[in-house]
Amino acid sequence: MASSYAAVLSLLQLLHDIQRPSGRWNNCLDELQIQLLRDRLSYFMAFLEDFHGKSEAADALATQIMDASRAAQGIIKYFVSVQVLRPYINLGELDLPSYARDIQAIIQKMDVLLERALEVRDEIVAVDLKSFNPPIVAAAHSRQAAPTAKNPMVGLDDALVQIRDKLTGSRSKLETIPIVGMGGIGKTTLALNVYNNDWVVEHFDIRVWITISQTYTLREILLELSESGIGEKSEEEIGELVYKRLFGRRYLIVLDDVWNIEAWNVLRRFLPDNGNGSRVLLTTRLVGVAADFGSDIPYAMQLLEEHKSWVMLRDIVFSEEVCPVELEKIGKKIATGCRGLPLAIAVIGGVLRRSEKTLECWEQVAENLNAIVTWENEEHCFKILRMSYSCLPIRLKPCFLCMSHFPEDKVIKVSELIKFWVAEGFLKPINGKILEDVAREYLDHLIDRNLILVRERGVSGKAKYCGVHDLVRDLSLKEARKENFTLVEKLSSNSAVFVLGLRSEDGELLWELLSSQASNMLNNNLVESIVHLVQFRYLSVPFDSGQLMVKKLKMLPFLWNLQTISIDNLSATITLPSMFWTMTQLRHINILTSIVLPEPPPKSQSCCTLENLQTLSYVRDFRCSEEIYKRIPNVKKLRIRYFSGDVEEGPYYSVRNLVHLCRLELLDLFGTMVSIKDISFRHYLRKLRIQRTNIWWSEMVAIGSLPNLEILVIGDRGVKGLEWNVTEGEFVRLKRLCVGYVDLKYWKTEEGSFPSLEELKFDSFVNVFILEELPDPLDFADIPKLRLIKVSRCGKSIKSWAKQIKEEREELGYGSIQLSID
């Protein structure tokens, strides 16, 4: 039923969007028909939420609801697209379908389905609900926080010590150490814990983690091993750079999820044997690969013993709480039924954590597990995972099935995943919340259930990068196929112009037609393609195709349904067309390197407030006039580049008006005309990046007093002057401080400065950064949450200071911090 629910929600979102005033199509739609559709869809949504999976009749009806919803969406999108294009492109005497007639037929079909839904509802209510599969998971009205005391290394402590000793042992020859075991047994978890072990971190000069998976290219592997900024080079040239980088240094390379020996046969010639104890650690499911690969006996991972399985399950479900005595026996039975597979234990633990803590509920789980008497392959795990999927609220299922469309082992940027979910239209709106916040809540729910894994968290504690385990991804693939789940925007990774759902050759042809505003009459097939093109919600152009878009962005407003546009490697500055101000659907604009916003048209002309717009970057010479900031009131992320060198022009650009952007959380400023006297910062600002500005160190108190600032990035020449004095009470919530190449020579702090700091980075890309005076190392060693110091291209004084902080901290008993010095 997830596909049906997604289709209903997507159509409801479309109807909501096209009713938003735009001046382009809101007068061409029948309001009565739209309202009739919305009424019926609202009932269908409630029906699917309440009765999904309750009977075969309900499932059959859901399929019919899905078909009707998709048909209506196709008709409406086609009609609106034609109305948008017709004033600009000669479509000829095209035999367009009768919109009103076809929509009326859909409404009549939905009326029949509505009557059937009432009958099915009565049939379900009339029977004893207990005879159907009663829900294991209790209804929850607020998200339960993930347990903080989980021990992902249960039963693996001895393994960690054994592999750590092999990595750091006295043998000087380059060695490969394989870890082998079935999918989901914890190979990656073990390798990652070894990789980040303090002893291992200190022992090796260079550590590199590479996920191989079933699909890989040698170039990708070599790029992971090389340093950044290598430009366009051949594989052989990159390999030589890798060899030079590793030569003479003790290195550890982890190759995770290896499926064949070919990658190693090609890669090994670029890895020097320095005779200093360098190591390669690999994980694989295949015993044959481990035997061929390793110069050491493979470490074969075993399934957890019953006691350790129970300890792991108990920790996941109860965290630091005590398990009730009456649940211990049935809990141990459940743990035993997981057959010692950590992945299965983790997923079942997620189900139990969100379930009622009652004997009856846990017995239901045990009965499902006991039905699996024996297992010989990973299908056993699928049965367990499928139960976790079945227990998901229907609102979460489309988001989970969406994960099947990402490549195996893909590290997914959460912000991009959220944009993708929003563009698909299957998020249920919640009053008072933007759809991105709803998507974040959905993501947190899926993380809590261990169906989505957190790969990296930001300083706020929220997931920054995520992914899914191979087995969980396989499950989502199977369920998506079974439910006929399709995305509105299909991923086309091989596009020259990366448009979601569009083949490259079609994209180039259609863009050319649109760009030339073809006046010749077009045949029906080509018109169909053009109409389909302008319906896209999500447009992303990869690094090597950005230049193709330079002349074509003038046609951007034709994409009436567009929500997100992301273009990398765009060197030319582009002025957006004036119709930009009518694109009310836009939510995120991220174009490198710079765009120029058009002046809003007079109020007498078509112009709207872009209430949905949240991301705007990178804007060249942004003039924050009243006419502008009132039309983008909800922008959260704003990146600006000022190329004027005249400081006196600051007032002209009205930079001080940035304070009127009440929801601004991230601000990125570049340009020498940016000065403190011409700018005011919102107190809600969480992240600030400044580069090549006219701000002086003596003026940094204005930034240090921002109460919610968590991340401060001072880029190259971001601040002027030689001395920075930080007093107590400044930067009280700052968690990450990054300093690039600046003229600073004397940095002084009072005790109690930066009390919340977690990460400190000195990273100069221009010249070697040298400080003659630094704060007392003890002041920074005494910061409780400090966990990372990274020093790159800096003088000896900074490196020595960072080492002193680490030593002082260990003496204070606060534990070690991660120190990276290049």
ZANU-66982 format. One line per 10 residues: their letters; for each residue x, y, z of C-alpha. Coordinates in steps of 0.05 Angstrom, whole numbers, m for minus. Layout:
<pts>
a	X,Y,Z  ... $
</pts>
This chain:
<pts>
massyaavls	0,0,0  60,46,4  55,61,m70  m19,79,m63  m5,124,m4  52,158,m42  8,169,m104  m48,200,m62  0,246,m25  37,266,m88 $
llqllhdiqr	m29,286,m122  m52,325,m61  14,362,m61  7,378,m135  m64,404,m126  m40,448,m68  18,475,m110  m21,493,m172  m71,531,m131  m15,577,m106 $
psgrwnncld	m22,644,m141  30,650,m196  m1,691,m251  14,636,m301  m36,579,m293  m80,591,m233  m137,617,m277  m137,557,m324  m160,504,m275  m230,486,m252 $
elqiqllrdr	m231,502,m178  m292,459,m165  m260,398,m196  m197,409,m156  m236,413,m92  m275,350,m108  m209,314,m120  m180,339,m55  m240,317,m15  m236,246,m42 $
lsyfmafled	m161,241,m36  m164,264,36  m211,207,52  m168,157,14  m107,180,54  m143,168,120  m169,101,95  m99,77,76  m70,101,143  m123,64,183 $
fhgkseaada	m134,0,144  m71,m15,104  m54,m89,109  m118,m106,146  m150,m148,90  m140,m170,19  m199,m127,m2  m165,m66,27  m100,m82,m10  m138,m92,m76 $
latqimdasr	m175,m26,m66  m109,9,m52  m83,m12,m120  m143,19,m154  m135,83,m114  m62,86,m136  m81,77,m210  m134,132,m207  m88,180,m170  m31,170,m219 $
aaqgiikyfv	m78,179,m278  m105,245,m250  m35,270,m236  m13,255,m307  m72,292,m337  m64,354,m292  11,359,m303  2,353,m377  m51,406,m380  m14,456,m337 $
svqvlrpyin	51,445,m376  16,459,m442  m13,524,m413  55,546,m391  88,531,m458  35,553,m507  49,628,m504  122,616,m521  125,556,m566  82,541,m627 $
lgeldlpsya	49,475,m609  7,475,m673  m63,448,m675  m47,395,m624  m105,350,m606  m101,362,m531  m144,318,m486  m204,350,m456  m179,367,m387  m248,378,m356 $
rdiqaiiqkm	m277,315,m387  m219,270,m367  m215,297,m296  m290,288,m288  m283,216,m308  m229,207,m255  m274,239,m203  m330,191,m221  m282,133,m216  m260,158,m147 $
dvlleralev	m333,162,m126  m340,88,m140  m276,74,m101  m301,117,m44  m364,75,m38  m322,12,m40  m276,40,14  m336,50,60  m357,m22,48  m287,m49,62 $
rdeivavdlk	m282,m6,125  m347,m35,151  m324,m105,135  m260,m96,174  m293,m63,233  m345,m119,236  m295,m174,250  m251,m187,310  m188,m146,296  m147,m196,335 $
sfnppivaaa	m159,m247,281  m118,m203,235  m45,m188,246  m48,m143,308  4,m89,306  66,m102,345  87,m30,350  46,13,396  20,79,371  68,135,388 $
hsrqaaptak	52,208,386  123,233,395  189,207,371  227,166,421  300,186,426  350,134,403  385,99,460  453,128,477  484,68,511  483,19,452 $
npmvglddal	546,m23,446  557,m40,373  619,m79,393  583,m131,436  622,m195,430  676,m163,386  725,m136,439  772,m195,432  769,m190,357  787,m116,360 $
vqirdkltgs	848,m130,403  870,m187,358  865,m147,294  894,m85,326  955,m125,347  963,m152,276  961,m81,249  1010,m51,299  1055,m112,307  1130,m113,297 $
rskletipiv	1130,m145,228  1158,m93,180  1134,m122,114  1070,m95,81  1014,m143,99  942,m151,81  893,m174,135  824,m198,113  761,m200,155  710,m248,126 $
gmggigkttl	637,m263,144  566,m261,119  529,m196,105  505,m162,168  552,m199,215  590,m136,234  652,m137,190  648,m63,175  632,m46,248  694,m84,271 $
alnvynndwv	739,m54,218  713,16,234  726,8,308  796,m17,293  807,40,244  788,92,296  823,59,354  868,109,389  927,61,386  918,51,312 $
vehfdirvwi	908,126,299  974,141,333  1011,84,300  1000,102,227  1021,165,190  965,158,138  898,123,144  850,116,86  781,83,85  753,60,18 $
tisqtytlre	688,24,5  695,m20,m56  627,m56,m63  607,m94,m125  615,m36,m173  678,7,m172  728,39,m218  803,40,m207  802,115,m217  754,124,m159 $
illelsesgi	798,81,m114  860,119,m133  826,186,m122  808,164,m52  881,148,m39  908,211,m71  907,282,m44  857,333,m69  869,381,m126  902,333,m175 $
gekseeeige	864,359,m235  851,319,m298  902,262,m298  903,191,m323  896,131,m277  970,117,m286  989,188,m267  943,187,m206  973,120,m186  1043,149,m188 $
lvykrlfgrr	1019,207,m143  990,155,m95  1057,118,m94  1095,182,m80  1047,202,m25  1053,135,10  1127,124,m2  1167,125,63  1106,133,107  1071,81,150 $
ylivlddvwn	1001,75,123  936,37,136  887,26,80  819,m5,93  783,m36,33  712,m48,56  663,m97,23  709,m128,m29  676,m176,m78  733,m197,m124 $
ieawnvlrrf	808,m198,m129  814,m156,m192  814,m90,m154  873,m112,m111  913,m140,m170  912,m71,m203  919,m30,m140  976,m66,m106  1029,m40,m154  1015,31,m130 $
lpdngngsrv	1025,12,m56  1099,15,m36  1127,m35,15  1165,14,58  1189,m39,107  1158,0,164  1096,m41,181  1045,m13,132  980,m52,129  919,m64,85 $
llttrlvgva	856,m86,121  798,m112,80  728,m138,93  691,m187,48  634,m236,49  671,m285,4  719,m334,35  753,m346,m32  769,m272,m41  796,m269,30 $
adfgsdipya	841,m329,17  868,m300,m48  875,m230,m21  909,m237,46  981,m247,66  953,m266,134  902,m319,155  833,m288,147  797,m269,210  730,m306,204 $
mqlleehksw	675,m271,242  628,m316,281  555,m307,298  543,m281,368  532,m331,425  463,m332,456  485,m293,518  519,m239,477  459,m235,430  415,m221,490 $
vmlrdivfse	463,m169,518  463,m133,451  387,m137,444  376,m113,515  423,m54,507  388,m32,442  318,m36,472  330,m9,542  395,31,536  413,47,608 $
evcpveleki	345,26,636  334,m41,670  297,m95,632  234,m116,671  242,m185,700  179,m212,666  209,m196,597  277,m228,607  257,m299,589  219,m280,526 $
gkkiatgcrg	273,m230,509  326,m283,511  282,m327,467  277,m271,416  352,m259,418  364,m333,406  315,m332,347  358,m278,314  410,m333,303  468,m290,327 $
lplaiavigg	466,m242,268  480,m171,294  441,m138,238  379,m179,254  388,m164,328  394,m90,313  332,m88,270  289,m129,318  316,m86,375  291,m25,337 $
vlrrsektle	222,m57,332  220,m75,406  245,m7,427  185,25,394  137,m29,417  96,m35,480  138,m65,535  88,m120,550  93,m195,551  37,m203,500 $
cweqvaenln	71,m157,450  139,m191,457  107,m259,450  80,m238,383  151,m221,361  176,m288,387  122,m326,349  143,m293,284  215,m311,297  200,m383,317 $
aivtweneeh	166,m394,250  236,m392,220  262,m460,241  325,m464,200  360,m419,151  415,m431,101  424,m364,69  409,m290,77  335,m300,62  328,m314,136 $
cfkilrmsys	349,m243,150  300,m216,98  243,m248,136  264,m212,199  276,m147,162  209,m152,127  175,m155,194  209,m89,212  184,m59,147  113,m85,158 $
clpirlkpcf	112,m51,225  128,17,196  73,68,195  50,76,124  74,148,121  146,123,129  143,67,78  151,109,14  213,142,44  242,74,60 $
lcmshfpedk	226,46,m9  259,107,m39  326,83,m11  325,26,m62  342,76,m116  410,94,m87  471,52,m106  497,0,m58  541,28,m3  524,99,m24 $
vikvselikf	540,151,29  480,196,22  481,269,40  420,279,85  404,348,58  401,321,m13  359,261,9  310,308,42  304,350,m21  292,287,m61 $
wvaegflkpi	237,263,m14  203,332,m17  207,333,m93  173,265,m96  113,294,m59  99,236,m12  109,273,53  47,287,93  44,361,110  40,380,184 $
ngkiledvar	12,447,204  66,496,224  123,455,194  157,460,127  163,396,88  238,393,99  227,389,175  175,334,164  226,296,122  278,303,178 $
eyldhlidrn	228,273,227  214,216,180  289,204,173  298,204,249  243,152,255  277,107,204  343,115,239  312,97,305  287,33,273  357,17,247 $
lilvrergvs	332,16,176  375,76,158  445,82,186  480,146,206  547,152,171  565,219,200  533,270,247  542,345,245  560,388,304  486,395,320 $
gkakycgvhd	481,320,331  436,310,271  452,260,217  493,293,162  507,232,120  469,167,120  462,102,84  431,33,87  461,m35,98  466,m80,37 $
lvrdlslkea	413,m127,64  366,m71,82  374,m41,12  360,m110,m18  297,m112,24  274,m44,m1  287,m66,m73  244,m128,m63  187,m90,m30  189,m35,m82 $
rkenftlvek	182,m85,m138  126,m122,m102  87,m58,m90  100,m29,m160  133,30,m126  159,81,m176  188,150,m166  160,210,m201  231,233,m214  272,173,m237 $
lssnsavfvl	346,175,m226  386,179,m290  459,178,m268  488,176,m339  457,240,m364  502,292,m396  454,343,m369  434,310,m304  359,317,m303  323,267,m259 $
glrsedgell	283,222,m304  310,248,m371  358,212,m419  417,254,m439  402,255,m514  330,276,m502  352,329,m453  400,362,m502  349,362,m558  293,390,m516 $
wellssqasn	336,443,m484  357,467,m553  284,470,m575  264,509,m514  324,555,m518  309,573,m589  234,581,m576  221,540,m638  168,572,m682  157,513,m728 $
mlnnnlvesi	99,468,m714  122,406,m676  97,336,m683  57,305,m627  112,259,m602  161,316,m594  109,359,m559  95,302,m511  170,301,m494  173,376,m484 $
vhlvqfryls	112,376,m440  143,320,m399  208,359,m392  176,420,m360  144,379,m305  209,363,m269  215,382,m195  288,366,m184  345,386,m232  417,369,m216 $
vpfdsgqlmv	475,379,m263  541,344,m245  610,373,m242  630,359,m314  566,385,m346  555,453,m314  579,492,m374  524,462,m417  472,500,m376  501,570,m385 $
kklkmlpflw	458,590,m444  398,549,m423  381,577,m355  342,632,m388  289,580,m400  288,561,m327  218,591,m314  187,540,m362  201,488,m309  137,509,m273 $
nlqtisidnl	141,451,m224  215,459,m206  233,457,m133  308,445,m131  363,464,m180  435,446,m166  491,460,m216  565,448,m203  625,477,m239  590,536,m271 $
satitlpsmf	645,588,m282  603,640,m318  561,690,m280  488,683,m299  432,733,m292  367,697,m279  308,717,m322  256,764,m292  204,708,m293  245,678,m236 $
wtmtqlrhin	200,718,m189  140,678,m212  170,610,m195  132,599,m130  151,525,m125  226,539,m118  255,514,m52  330,508,m64  378,542,m113  450,521,m110 $
iltsivlpep	490,544,m170  566,549,m173  597,598,m177  551,658,m180  483,682,m204  453,751,m208  382,761,m185  338,803,m230  304,864,m203  232,846,m183 $
ppksqscctl	182,872,m234  136,929,m214  77,910,m171  31,920,m230  64,861,m264  63,787,m246  107,778,m185  99,734,m125  131,722,m58  176,660,m61 $
enlqtlsyvr	152,633,6  181,564,m6  252,587,m23  300,565,32  368,560,m3  398,614,m47  470,608,m69  516,634,m96  490,704,m108  536,756,m139 $
dfrcseeiyk	532,827,m112  468,813,m75  429,877,m63  385,864,m2  334,917,m16  265,917,14  236,895,m52  282,834,m50  281,811,23  205,815,27 $
ripnvkklri	200,766,m31  246,715,0  223,717,73  238,644,90  309,637,64  351,595,112  416,588,74  445,647,36  513,650,3  536,717,m26 $
ryfsgdveeg	596,739,m66  613,813,m71  666,829,m123  666,904,m114  729,929,m79  698,994,m57  680,991,17  637,1053,9  589,1013,m34  567,972,26 $
pyysvrnlvh	506,1016,40  485,1012,m33  478,937,m28  437,944,36  475,889,70  448,913,137  379,890,113  401,817,121  375,824,191  304,824,161 $
lcrlelldlf	313,752,137  283,725,201  295,651,186  368,657,164  410,602,195  470,598,148  506,658,119  566,656,73  599,723,57  655,737,8 $
gtmvsikdis	681,806,m10  724,863,15  664,911,17  634,870,74  648,907,140  618,905,209  591,976,205  548,957,145  520,891,169  475,864,224 $
frhylrklri	470,790,241  407,754,261  412,722,330  384,658,300  447,650,257  478,581,268  533,579,215  575,637,189  630,635,137  670,697,120 $
qrtniwwsem	724,703,67  764,763,41  721,812,80  737,880,110  722,855,180  777,867,232  796,822,290  780,878,338  708,877,312  698,802,321 $
vaigslpnle	661,814,387  599,828,345  604,757,318  626,727,384  563,753,417  516,716,371  479,670,420  464,612,373  527,610,330  552,538,326 $
ilvigdrgvk	599,539,266  647,595,247  691,588,185  742,643,175  766,631,104  829,658,72  837,731,90  768,728,122  789,777,177  841,833,178 $
glewnvtege	892,852,231  947,820,272  915,809,341  852,773,363  831,779,435  774,734,457  742,749,524  702,705,570  629,701,548  643,702,474 $
fvrlkrlcvg	625,644,428  587,609,483  554,558,436  608,553,383  622,479,367  667,484,306  719,537,291  756,535,225  811,585,209  844,592,141 $
yvdlkywkte	902,635,120  897,703,154  945,758,176  935,740,249  999,736,291  975,742,363  916,701,388  896,712,460  838,682,498  812,689,569 $
egsfpsleel	797,628,611  727,604,596  727,623,522  697,575,472  665,532,528  626,488,478  680,478,426  684,408,396  726,417,333  784,465,320 $
kfdsfvnvfi	814,467,250  871,508,220  870,496,146  910,543,101  903,535,26  946,595,7  1010,599,48  1037,568,111  998,597,170  1043,620,227 $
leelpdpldf	1023,647,295  1074,678,342  1029,677,403  976,626,420  929,616,480  949,575,540  942,502,518  911,486,585  852,532,570  834,490,509 $
adipklrlik	852,424,542  801,441,595  743,447,545  702,384,562  673,369,493  735,383,451  746,320,409  783,341,346  841,386,327  863,388,254 $
vsrcgksiks	924,426,231  942,432,157  996,475,125  1014,511,189  1078,531,224  1113,492,279  1084,536,334  1012,515,318  1031,442,311  1068,442,377 $
wakqikeere	1010,478,411  960,426,386  1004,369,413  1008,404,480  932,408,484  928,333,471  979,318,525  948,365,576  880,336,563  903,265,575 $
elgygsiqls	937,287,640  872,319,662  836,253,652  788,279,599  807,225,550  844,230,485  825,276,427  834,262,354  894,301,329  909,307,255 $
id	972,344,232  992,347,159 $
</pts>
